[in-house]
Amino acid sequence: MFDDMDGVDLLHKVSTERLARHILVISERWNQHMFVALRSARFNGAVDTESESIETVQHALQEVLAGGFYISKTLRPYLIDALPGEKQARKLTEAEIRVLQVIGNGSDNQEAAEILGLSVATVQTHRRNIMRKLRVHTSAKLVHEAVRLGIVRIFPTTSFDHLLRH
């Protein structure tokens, strides 16, 4: 049961209270208020239905449900590229962003490969390219960059659910 609130407020509530495992934001109307909210919320994807086909929306939904990450190309300038001073991050491909999101959430190469449906060698190649583009040399710094860039968001847990998943 949710109070009467708009989608942006609902996203914040769902995100902070961890009410959903996977969050895909779908809208045909985007504004600065929404972009600011998305930068501070946990979500796995954002789809601009004004520019995307129903097939792309379905693909995004499948990607997010599989634990991946999806951002419409029209939204990328506002959600990824607009982050201040991150010229290297702007060079990341969609595939590299998906790999970084999964690795940033704590997966090793093998786990990331399973989650993303890729070979371990492909994940390793993406990881190497990401590290070169972000100019980091350790896994810890890679995770730090994923969080700093907003690709991965860390929220304090209020229960021990995260321990039961492993």
Z-matrix of the N, CA and C atoms (Angstrom, degrees):
N
C 1 1.452
C 2 1.530 1 108.03
N 3 1.322 2 116.65 1 124.21
C 4 1.453 3 121.67 2 -179.29
C 5 1.517 4 109.67 3 -116.40
N 6 1.327 5 115.30 4 143.64
C 7 1.456 6 120.01 5 172.62
C 8 1.518 7 107.91 6 -63.51
N 9 1.335 8 115.27 7 165.15
C 10 1.461 9 120.16 8 175.68
C 11 1.523 10 108.32 9 -66.74
N 12 1.335 11 116.64 10 112.31
C 13 1.460 12 120.67 11 -177.91
C 14 1.520 13 108.87 12 -151.96
N 15 1.329 14 115.60 13 158.56
C 16 1.456 15 118.59 14 177.38
C 17 1.526 16 109.50 15 -82.14
N 18 1.330 17 115.70 16 173.18
C 19 1.455 18 121.16 17 -175.97
C 20 1.511 19 114.26 18 -60.04
N 21 1.329 20 116.88 19 -35.79
C 22 1.469 21 120.32 20 -179.96
C 23 1.520 22 110.38 21 -65.96
N 24 1.324 23 116.87 22 -43.73
C 25 1.467 24 120.10 23 177.09
C 26 1.526 25 110.96 24 -65.60
N 27 1.322 26 115.82 25 -38.71
C 28 1.460 27 120.09 26 178.44
C 29 1.531 28 110.53 27 -63.89
N 30 1.334 29 117.04 28 -42.11
C 31 1.461 30 120.91 29 177.41
C 32 1.518 31 110.53 30 -57.41
N 33 1.327 32 116.59 31 -45.84
C 34 1.463 33 120.58 32 179.89
C 35 1.532 34 109.97 33 -60.59
N 36 1.322 35 117.66 34 -45.37
C 37 1.463 36 121.43 35 -179.47
C 38 1.531 37 111.05 36 -63.82
N 39 1.325 38 117.24 37 -47.77
C 40 1.460 39 121.46 38 179.88
C 41 1.528 40 110.47 39 -62.07
N 42 1.322 41 115.57 40 -40.13
C 43 1.454 42 120.95 41 -178.60
C 44 1.522 43 112.01 42 -68.71
N 45 1.318 44 117.48 43 -52.53
C 46 1.463 45 120.34 44 -175.55
C 47 1.520 46 112.62 45 -70.05
N 48 1.337 47 117.37 46 -32.31
C 49 1.458 48 119.84 47 -179.92
C 50 1.529 49 112.90 48 -92.83
N 51 1.346 50 115.09 49 4.06
C 52 1.470 51 121.70 50 177.47
C 53 1.530 52 111.21 51 52.10
N 54 1.329 53 116.09 52 49.14
C 55 1.457 54 121.59 53 -178.23
C 56 1.524 55 113.08 54 -83.47
N 57 1.319 56 116.71 55 -8.67
C 58 1.470 57 120.80 56 178.67
C 59 1.511 58 109.03 57 -142.78
N 60 1.304 59 115.81 58 144.60
C 61 1.460 60 121.19 59 178.67
C 62 1.527 61 110.89 60 -78.30
N 63 1.332 62 116.40 61 -39.04
C 64 1.458 63 122.31 62 -178.84
C 65 1.527 64 108.56 63 -125.66
N 66 1.327 65 116.69 64 133.75
C 67 1.459 66 121.06 65 -178.73
C 68 1.522 67 109.18 66 -126.75
N 69 1.333 68 115.60 67 120.37
C 70 1.460 69 122.14 68 174.75
C 71 1.521 70 106.87 69 -117.72
N 72 1.320 71 116.59 70 120.08
C 73 1.461 72 122.23 71 179.51
C 74 1.521 73 107.66 72 -94.40
N 75 1.326 74 115.80 73 123.62
C 76 1.459 75 121.24 74 -178.26
C 77 1.522 76 108.16 75 -125.16
N 78 1.335 77 115.52 76 126.11
C 79 1.460 78 119.78 77 179.33
C 80 1.520 79 109.78 78 -155.84
N 81 1.326 80 115.34 79 156.38
C 82 1.461 81 119.46 80 172.48
C 83 1.523 82 110.94 81 -104.79
N 84 1.314 83 116.06 82 -7.37
C 85 1.464 84 121.32 83 178.62
C 86 1.520 85 109.46 84 -123.93
N 87 1.318 86 115.17 85 119.41
C 88 1.452 87 121.27 86 -178.53
C 89 1.515 88 108.79 87 -120.98
N 90 1.335 89 116.20 88 142.10
C 91 1.464 90 120.23 89 177.29
C 92 1.525 91 109.17 90 -143.96
N 93 1.306 92 114.93 91 173.19
C 94 1.469 93 120.54 92 -175.90
C 95 1.530 94 111.66 93 -58.95
N 96 1.326 95 117.52 94 -38.41
C 97 1.467 96 121.61 95 179.05
C 98 1.532 97 110.20 96 -58.05
N 99 1.325 98 116.65 97 -42.24
C 100 1.462 99 120.43 98 179.75
C 101 1.526 100 111.16 99 -67.10
N 102 1.333 101 116.92 100 -40.74
C 103 1.468 102 119.60 101 -179.67
C 104 1.520 103 111.08 102 -64.46
N 105 1.310 104 117.35 103 -40.57
C 106 1.468 105 120.97 104 177.76
C 107 1.528 106 109.36 105 -63.51
N 108 1.328 107 117.08 106 -44.08
C 109 1.466 108 120.72 107 179.64
C 110 1.532 109 110.95 108 -62.46
N 111 1.318 110 116.97 109 -40.79
C 112 1.458 111 119.91 110 -179.69
C 113 1.518 112 112.16 111 -66.89
N 114 1.311 113 117.04 112 -32.96
C 115 1.467 114 119.38 113 179.27
C 116 1.524 115 111.98 114 -68.14
N 117 1.328 116 117.25 115 -20.97
C 118 1.466 117 119.49 116 -178.55
C 119 1.524 118 112.55 117 -111.24
N 120 1.330 119 117.61 118 7.47
C 121 1.468 120 120.88 119 -179.39
C 122 1.527 121 109.63 120 -115.88
N 123 1.311 122 115.03 121 159.68
C 124 1.461 123 120.79 122 174.63
C 125 1.526 124 107.49 123 -89.37
N 126 1.316 125 116.35 124 122.91
C 127 1.457 126 120.84 125 175.89
C 128 1.515 127 108.37 126 -151.31
N 129 1.315 128 116.12 127 160.58
C 130 1.458 129 120.93 128 -176.85
C 131 1.519 130 113.11 129 -109.31
N 132 1.316 131 116.28 130 -9.28
C 133 1.450 132 118.27 131 -179.93
C 134 1.503 133 111.75 132 -173.32
N 135 1.337 134 114.58 133 157.93
C 136 1.452 135 121.95 134 177.35
C 137 1.521 136 107.98 135 -142.90
N 138 1.325 137 116.19 136 127.95
C 139 1.458 138 121.51 137 -176.75
C 140 1.516 139 109.84 138 -122.75
N 141 1.311 140 114.94 139 129.96
C 142 1.463 141 122.57 140 175.23
C 143 1.526 142 107.45 141 -94.68
N 144 1.347 143 117.36 142 101.98
C 145 1.458 144 120.31 143 -176.26
C 146 1.522 145 112.26 144 -72.56
N 147 1.315 146 117.23 145 -13.24
C 148 1.463 147 120.41 146 175.61
C 149 1.532 148 110.71 147 -68.63
N 150 1.327 149 116.89 148 -31.52
C 151 1.465 150 120.24 149 -175.87
C 152 1.530 151 113.59 150 -111.99
N 153 1.318 152 117.64 151 -8.51
C 154 1.465 153 120.53 152 -175.56
C 155 1.530 154 111.56 153 -109.69
N 156 1.317 155 115.49 154 148.54
C 157 1.462 156 121.65 155 176.85
C 158 1.525 157 109.50 156 -79.40
N 159 1.318 158 116.07 157 165.34
C 160 1.459 159 120.37 158 177.34
C 161 1.528 160 110.36 159 -63.35
N 162 1.333 161 117.09 160 -31.34
C 163 1.456 162 120.37 161 177.59
C 164 1.529 163 110.83 162 -65.49
N 165 1.325 164 116.57 163 -38.41
C 166 1.460 165 120.39 164 178.67
C 167 1.523 166 110.10 165 -68.72
N 168 1.325 167 117.03 166 -38.36
C 169 1.472 168 120.61 167 176.90
C 170 1.525 169 109.15 168 -61.68
N 171 1.327 170 116.94 169 -43.39
C 172 1.465 171 120.66 170 177.97
C 173 1.531 172 111.00 171 -62.79
N 174 1.332 173 116.38 172 -42.18
C 175 1.471 174 120.84 173 177.69
C 176 1.534 175 110.05 174 -60.92
N 177 1.332 176 116.61 175 -44.64
C 178 1.469 177 120.76 176 179.82
C 179 1.523 178 110.22 177 -61.32
N 180 1.312 179 116.95 178 -42.55
C 181 1.461 180 121.12 179 179.25
C 182 1.523 181 110.75 180 -62.36
N 183 1.324 182 116.96 181 -44.54
C 184 1.467 183 120.44 182 177.67
C 185 1.527 184 111.24 183 -63.03
N 186 1.324 185 116.34 184 -41.57
C 187 1.463 186 121.51 185 179.98
C 188 1.534 187 110.43 186 -60.38
N 189 1.319 188 116.09 187 -47.14
C 190 1.468 189 121.28 188 -178.19
C 191 1.527 190 110.80 189 -67.77
N 192 1.320 191 117.41 190 -42.72
C 193 1.470 192 120.36 191 178.90
C 194 1.521 193 112.06 192 -63.20
N 195 1.331 194 116.36 193 -28.31
C 196 1.468 195 121.03 194 178.28
C 197 1.528 196 111.93 195 -82.50
N 198 1.345 197 116.47 196 1.77
C 199 1.459 198 119.60 197 179.02
C 200 1.510 199 113.68 198 94.91
N 201 1.320 200 117.24 199 7.41
C 202 1.460 201 121.20 200 -178.87
C 203 1.518 202 112.71 201 -90.57
N 204 1.302 203 114.37 202 -164.10
C 205 1.458 204 122.96 203 -173.71
C 206 1.521 205 107.79 204 -137.42
N 207 1.348 206 117.83 205 137.08
C 208 1.464 207 120.66 206 179.04
C 209 1.531 208 109.37 207 -143.54
N 210 1.321 209 115.74 208 132.28
C 211 1.460 210 121.21 209 172.43
C 212 1.519 211 107.45 210 -134.34
N 213 1.342 212 116.61 211 128.40
C 214 1.464 213 120.53 212 176.95
C 215 1.519 214 109.52 213 -57.35
N 216 1.321 215 115.60 214 145.29
C 217 1.460 216 120.13 215 -179.95
C 218 1.524 217 111.51 216 -58.79
N 219 1.326 218 117.71 217 -33.68
C 220 1.469 219 120.41 218 -179.62
C 221 1.520 220 112.05 219 -70.39
N 222 1.328 221 117.79 220 -21.83
C 223 1.468 222 121.62 221 -178.85
C 224 1.518 223 112.37 222 -93.71
N 225 1.311 224 116.36 223 -20.76
C 226 1.463 225 120.85 224 -176.91
C 227 1.533 226 113.72 225 -53.05
N 228 1.353 227 119.24 226 -42.55
C 229 1.471 228 118.22 227 179.16
C 230 1.525 229 113.71 228 -60.35
N 231 1.323 230 117.17 229 -26.76
C 232 1.463 231 121.21 230 -177.10
C 233 1.531 232 112.83 231 -93.24
N 234 1.322 233 116.34 232 -25.71
C 235 1.466 234 119.65 233 -175.56
C 236 1.520 235 113.88 234 -105.85
N 237 1.303 236 118.25 235 -29.57
C 238 1.460 237 121.20 236 -179.09
C 239 1.522 238 110.35 237 -111.78
N 240 1.320 239 116.41 238 -57.92
C 241 1.457 240 121.01 239 -173.88
C 242 1.522 241 113.29 240 -67.49
N 243 1.334 242 117.60 241 -25.13
C 244 1.459 243 120.60 242 -175.99
C 245 1.522 244 113.58 243 -78.05
N 246 1.309 245 117.04 244 -6.80
C 247 1.453 246 118.88 245 178.95
C 248 1.521 247 109.01 246 -63.11
N 249 1.315 248 117.70 247 132.21
C 250 1.454 249 120.60 248 -171.99
C 251 1.525 250 113.91 249 -62.04
N 252 1.325 251 114.55 250 131.64
C 253 1.450 252 121.09 251 171.12
C 254 1.503 253 116.70 252 67.05
N 255 1.304 254 118.96 253 22.16
C 256 1.458 255 120.47 254 -175.30
C 257 1.522 256 111.68 255 -110.07
N 258 1.316 257 116.67 256 61.15
C 259 1.456 258 121.18 257 -178.52
C 260 1.519 259 111.53 258 -62.02
N 261 1.323 260 117.55 259 -37.84
C 262 1.463 261 119.59 260 179.91
C 263 1.525 262 110.88 261 -65.95
N 264 1.333 263 117.60 262 -40.69
C 265 1.461 264 121.21 263 -178.55
C 266 1.519 265 111.24 264 -64.68
N 267 1.298 266 117.93 265 -30.00
C 268 1.464 267 121.27 266 179.82
C 269 1.515 268 111.74 267 -65.33
N 270 1.316 269 116.67 268 -19.60
C 271 1.462 270 121.04 269 -178.83
C 272 1.521 271 112.38 270 -84.48
N 273 1.332 272 118.35 271 -6.58
C 274 1.460 273 120.99 272 -178.85
C 275 1.523 274 110.16 273 -70.27
N 276 1.321 275 115.71 274 138.12
C 277 1.458 276 121.01 275 175.72
C 278 1.527 277 108.99 276 -80.00
N 279 1.332 278 116.41 277 168.06
C 280 1.467 279 120.29 278 176.66
C 281 1.531 280 110.39 279 -58.65
N 282 1.325 281 116.97 280 -42.34
C 283 1.472 282 120.69 281 179.54
C 284 1.524 283 110.84 282 -62.52
N 285 1.326 284 117.18 283 -40.78
C 286 1.466 285 120.78 284 179.14
C 287 1.521 286 110.68 285 -67.02
N 288 1.319 287 117.59 286 -37.40
C 289 1.469 288 120.36 287 177.68
C 290 1.525 289 109.97 288 -63.67
N 291 1.341 290 117.31 289 -41.94
C 292 1.468 291 120.16 290 178.42
C 293 1.528 292 110.62 291 -62.41
N 294 1.326 293 116.85 292 -43.70
C 295 1.471 294 120.51 293 178.88
C 296 1.525 295 109.90 294 -64.13
N 297 1.315 296 117.40 295 -43.78
C 298 1.465 297 120.76 296 179.68
C 299 1.524 298 111.23 297 -62.68
N 300 1.325 299 117.71 298 -37.67
C 301 1.460 300 120.88 299 178.99
C 302 1.526 301 110.66 300 -63.66
N 303 1.315 302 117.04 301 -43.71
C 304 1.463 303 120.93 302 -178.64
C 305 1.529 304 110.59 303 -70.66
N 306 1.327 305 116.99 304 -44.62
C 307 1.471 306 120.50 305 177.96
C 308 1.525 307 110.34 306 -65.12
N 309 1.316 308 116.02 307 -40.40
C 310 1.466 309 120.70 308 179.81
C 311 1.512 310 113.07 309 -63.45
N 312 1.329 311 116.27 310 -23.86
C 313 1.463 312 120.79 311 176.69
C 314 1.527 313 112.03 312 -86.42
N 315 1.352 314 116.65 313 6.64
C 316 1.453 315 119.74 314 172.14
C 317 1.515 316 116.26 315 106.43
N 318 1.316 317 118.36 316 3.14
C 319 1.466 318 119.95 317 -179.76
C 320 1.525 319 110.80 318 -80.88
N 321 1.339 320 115.59 319 143.41
C 322 1.460 321 118.95 320 171.96
C 323 1.532 322 107.57 321 -84.74
N 324 1.327 323 117.29 322 -178.12
C 325 1.467 324 120.66 323 -176.68
C 326 1.528 325 112.51 324 -59.51
N 327 1.316 326 117.02 325 -42.66
C 328 1.467 327 121.74 326 -179.19
C 329 1.533 328 110.49 327 -63.22
N 330 1.324 329 116.61 328 -48.44
C 331 1.466 330 120.32 329 179.74
C 332 1.521 331 111.06 330 -63.48
N 333 1.331 332 117.06 331 -42.33
C 334 1.463 333 121.02 332 179.15
C 335 1.528 334 110.19 333 -61.57
N 336 1.321 335 116.91 334 -40.52
C 337 1.461 336 120.69 335 178.55
C 338 1.528 337 110.90 336 -61.32
N 339 1.317 338 116.47 337 -43.51
C 340 1.467 339 120.60 338 179.37
C 341 1.525 340 110.93 339 -65.22
N 342 1.318 341 117.28 340 -45.65
C 343 1.468 342 121.73 341 -179.03
C 344 1.522 343 111.51 342 -62.32
N 345 1.326 344 116.21 343 -42.64
C 346 1.463 345 121.44 344 -174.36
C 347 1.528 346 113.63 345 -90.63
N 348 1.328 347 116.85 346 -7.22
C 349 1.455 348 119.47 347 -178.94
C 350 1.523 349 112.77 348 70.09
N 351 1.326 350 115.79 349 34.01
C 352 1.461 351 122.21 350 -179.55
C 353 1.523 352 109.33 351 -116.35
N 354 1.312 353 116.22 352 166.49
C 355 1.464 354 118.83 353 173.03
C 356 1.534 355 108.58 354 -78.45
N 357 1.308 356 116.10 355 157.36
C 358 1.461 357 120.69 356 177.48
C 359 1.527 358 109.63 357 -60.96
N 360 1.329 359 117.06 358 -38.53
C 361 1.464 360 120.67 359 179.45
C 362 1.529 361 111.44 360 -61.72
N 363 1.337 362 117.08 361 -38.92
C 364 1.469 363 120.70 362 178.54
C 365 1.518 364 110.55 363 -66.59
N 366 1.327 365 116.84 364 -42.59
C 367 1.466 366 120.26 365 177.52
C 368 1.528 367 109.85 366 -62.35
N 369 1.326 368 117.22 367 -42.79
C 370 1.469 369 120.84 368 178.75
C 371 1.527 370 111.19 369 -61.48
N 372 1.324 371 116.77 370 -40.19
C 373 1.469 372 120.66 371 178.28
C 374 1.524 373 110.45 372 -64.48
N 375 1.339 374 116.28 373 -46.79
C 376 1.469 375 119.59 374 177.83
C 377 1.530 376 110.47 375 -60.45
N 378 1.326 377 116.42 376 -44.59
C 379 1.465 378 120.96 377 -179.38
C 380 1.528 379 110.90 378 -59.80
N 381 1.326 380 116.57 379 -45.22
C 382 1.463 381 121.04 380 178.72
C 383 1.534 382 110.43 381 -61.13
N 384 1.339 383 117.14 382 -43.98
C 385 1.468 384 120.92 383 178.88
C 386 1.527 385 111.82 384 -65.12
N 387 1.330 386 116.95 385 -40.54
C 388 1.466 387 121.37 386 178.45
C 389 1.524 388 109.91 387 -61.96
N 390 1.322 389 116.13 388 -46.96
C 391 1.460 390 120.21 389 -178.15
C 392 1.523 391 111.01 390 -62.68
N 393 1.339 392 116.40 391 -39.07
C 394 1.469 393 120.00 392 177.35
C 395 1.528 394 110.17 393 -64.97
N 396 1.334 395 117.13 394 -46.17
C 397 1.464 396 121.00 395 -177.32
C 398 1.531 397 112.21 396 -66.67
N 399 1.331 398 116.43 397 -36.28
C 400 1.471 399 120.41 398 -179.85
C 401 1.531 400 112.02 399 -88.51
N 402 1.327 401 115.98 400 -5.52
C 403 1.460 402 122.52 401 178.45
C 404 1.535 403 112.31 402 58.80
N 405 1.340 404 114.56 403 48.27
C 406 1.466 405 120.66 404 174.49
C 407 1.517 406 108.12 405 -120.14
N 408 1.340 407 116.10 406 155.05
C 409 1.460 408 119.74 407 -173.54
C 410 1.523 409 113.67 408 -124.31
N 411 1.339 410 117.89 409 -1.33
C 412 1.463 411 119.94 410 178.16
C 413 1.528 412 109.68 411 -133.07
N 414 1.323 413 115.18 412 158.61
C 415 1.473 414 119.91 413 178.04
C 416 1.519 415 111.44 414 -63.66
N 417 1.327 416 116.49 415 -37.70
C 418 1.466 417 119.59 416 179.25
C 419 1.527 418 111.11 417 -61.47
N 420 1.326 419 116.43 418 -42.36
C 421 1.465 420 119.58 419 178.64
C 422 1.525 421 111.16 420 -69.72
N 423 1.321 422 117.25 421 -30.61
C 424 1.460 423 120.68 422 176.83
C 425 1.525 424 110.40 423 -65.08
N 426 1.320 425 117.00 424 -45.20
C 427 1.463 426 120.77 425 177.21
C 428 1.528 427 109.91 426 -63.54
N 429 1.317 428 116.41 427 -42.16
C 430 1.470 429 120.61 428 177.34
C 431 1.532 430 110.07 429 -56.96
N 432 1.323 431 117.76 430 -45.56
C 433 1.468 432 121.67 431 179.66
C 434 1.522 433 111.09 432 -64.06
N 435 1.329 434 117.68 433 -39.36
C 436 1.468 435 120.94 434 178.51
C 437 1.521 436 110.59 435 -60.46
N 438 1.321 437 116.46 436 -40.99
C 439 1.468 438 120.66 437 177.92
C 440 1.521 439 110.51 438 -70.58
N 441 1.315 440 117.05 439 -46.42
C 442 1.462 441 121.61 440 -178.21
C 443 1.528 442 112.03 441 -60.26
N 444 1.331 443 116.05 442 -37.15
C 445 1.459 444 120.74 443 -179.58
C 446 1.527 445 112.91 444 -78.90
N 447 1.322 446 116.59 445 -8.75
C 448 1.460 447 119.42 446 179.80
C 449 1.517 448 113.21 447 84.44
N 450 1.320 449 117.66 448 7.65
C 451 1.462 450 121.00 449 178.62
C 452 1.523 451 109.52 450 -75.10
N 453 1.315 452 116.16 451 -31.22
C 454 1.457 453 123.50 452 174.88
C 455 1.522 454 106.88 453 -125.60
N 456 1.320 455 115.92 454 137.34
C 457 1.458 456 120.49 455 178.51
C 458 1.525 457 108.48 456 -120.57
N 459 1.312 458 116.17 457 136.24
C 460 1.457 459 121.78 458 -179.68
C 461 1.518 460 108.06 459 -110.79
N 462 1.328 461 114.83 460 128.62
C 463 1.452 462 121.18 461 178.74
C 464 1.519 463 108.28 462 -124.72
N 465 1.312 464 116.77 463 143.06
C 466 1.465 465 118.03 464 176.64
C 467 1.523 466 109.36 465 -65.22
N 468 1.315 467 116.50 466 140.83
C 469 1.462 468 119.78 467 177.57
C 470 1.514 469 109.04 468 -90.08
N 471 1.317 470 114.88 469 148.60
C 472 1.457 471 119.78 470 178.60
C 473 1.519 472 110.84 471 -104.40
N 474 1.316 473 116.56 472 1.70
C 475 1.458 474 120.58 473 178.59
C 476 1.524 475 108.51 474 -143.39
N 477 1.317 476 115.34 475 -174.46
C 478 1.447 477 119.88 476 179.32
C 479 1.519 478 111.14 477 -103.49
N 480 1.354 479 117.41 478 21.46
C 481 1.462 480 121.66 479 -179.20
C 482 1.522 481 111.67 480 -56.08
N 483 1.334 482 117.10 481 -37.93
C 484 1.460 483 119.73 482 -177.51
C 485 1.532 484 111.56 483 -63.13
N 486 1.324 485 118.10 484 -27.41
C 487 1.461 486 121.07 485 179.33
C 488 1.522 487 110.89 486 -76.48
N 489 1.325 488 116.53 487 -29.81
C 490 1.453 489 120.75 488 -177.83
C 491 1.512 490 112.71 489 -76.42
N 492 1.323 491 117.92 490 -20.38
C 493 1.467 492 121.46 491 -178.41
C 494 1.524 493 111.57 492 -75.44
N 495 1.312 494 118.76 493 -17.59
C 496 1.483 495 120.79 494 -174.04
C 497 1.495 496 111.18 495 -100.42
